[in-house]
């Protein structure tokens, strides 16, 4: 994952999002060690404190847990925590925005649902 310092999203949040994406896709498995702040700092050429802030954010949310002297590991509940937060937060907000835009454009519910089905790849 490339870090984009120009994106307007703080780098520590980009690190946290990347790790969350890795958990959701199975790149990081339950109880598996994730990269250390120093590995992340070296890989992305950022300050270790910035990387640590991203890791700490995930630990505060229960997505990662610390094993003293060994590093940070993926919580057994990590996927559920991320899924629930993103579904109820990020995705719900995007759906509200899409509905608002559809109303402004005068699209019917059927047209909006058709667009969603097309985007998802069919009538599943």
N, C-alpha and C positions, 0 to 999 in steps of 0.2 A: 504494500500500500504506500503510495507516495504521500508525503506530508506536503500540504500546500500552505505556506506561510501567508500567502496573499488572499486566502479564501475568506477571511473575516471570522472564521471559526477558530477559537483558540487551539493551539497545537495539542494541549493536554486532552481536549475533548476529541480531537481527531484520533489520537492514540487510543482513547477509551472506546470510541466507535469502531475502530479497526479490530480491537480485541473482541468486542461484542459481536461483530460480524463473523469473526473467526470461530467464536463459540457457536453461533447459529448455524454456520455451514459445516461444523464438525472438524474444522482445522485444529481447534483446541477442544479436547475432550474433558469430560468431568474428571476432577481430581488430577488433571495434568498440569504440570508446571508451565507457566507462561514466561515470556521474556522478562529479564530483569530490567530495572531502570537503566542500568549501565549498557546492557545490550541494545535496548531501544535508543538510548542516547547516541551510541556509536553508529547504529544502523541508519538513523535519520539525521545525524549531525545536529542534535539538539542538546540542550542543557539537561543533565541527569535529573535535576529538580523538576523540570517540566514533565519528563517521563514519569517520575515518581508521583506527581500530582494526578496524572491519568490513572495510574494503577491504584492509588489511594481512593480515588473517586469510585472505582469499581468495587474496591473492598468495602467502602462505606455503604454501598448498595447491596452487599451480600453476594455479588457476582464472583468475586475473588476472595480467597482467604489466605492468610499468611501462616507459613510454617517457620517459626523462628530459626534463623540461620540457614534456611533452605530456599526461601523465596515465596513467590505468590503462586497460588494454584486455583484452578477453576472450581467453583463451588458446585456441589451436586444439584443445587437448585438454580444454577445460573441461566440455563435455557428458559426455564419457566419465568424467571424474573424479567429477563430481557423481552421475551415474547409478550408478556402481560403489559409491561410498560410501553413498549412500542405499539402494540395493538390498541391500547386504550388511550395513548397519547398521540404519538406521531401519526399513525395511520388514521385515527379518528379525525384528527385535525385536517389532514389532507382530503379526507372524504367530505368534511364540511365545506372546505374550499371548493372542491369539485362541484358539489351540489349548488353552492352559491353562484359559481360561474355558469353552470347549466341554466339556472333560473334567469340570470341576467341575459343569457343568449336565447331564452325562450325554448329550451329543449325540454321535451317531456321526460318523465321517469323512464319510460320504455327506451327512448333514444339514449339516455345516459347509461342505462344498464347494458344496452347493446354495445356501446362504446367500451364499457368495462369488460364485457365478455370478449370483444375483439382484442383488447389489450392483453387479456390473460390467455388468449390462444384458443378460444372456441366456446362451445355451449356447455361446458362442464358443470 
